[in-house]
Amino acid sequence: MATVNFSVPDEVKAEFNRVFARENKSSVIARLMMQAVEERRLQKQREQAIDTILRRRRSQKPVTDRQIRAARIAGRP
């Protein structure tokens, strides 16, 4: 297991110690770090999806409102 050193404001440390007084703080920090990693991964995945959508939209021929309405009606049972 690795040891990690971070500097945080004294108020943050005090509040963290108060809130997580009865918990294994190393475990809490590890869980929070994993959540941060997962959030960053999901954010990058969203950004890539948005970029893909925007790239595809640039290559699509625009359609009129009338064409959209017709497609909606045609697709209904």
C-alpha angles and dihedrals in degrees: 000000000000128000117226126194122203131171115226132171114274091241091057092049092048093049092045091051091048096048096043097035096132097039135085099263093201089056092048092050092047091051092048091049091051090049089052091050091049092047091052091048091051092047091053090047090052091048091051091048091050091048090051092050093048092047091051092047091055090058096046123097111241117250129209127242088249091057091049092050091048092050091050092050093045091052095055120096 
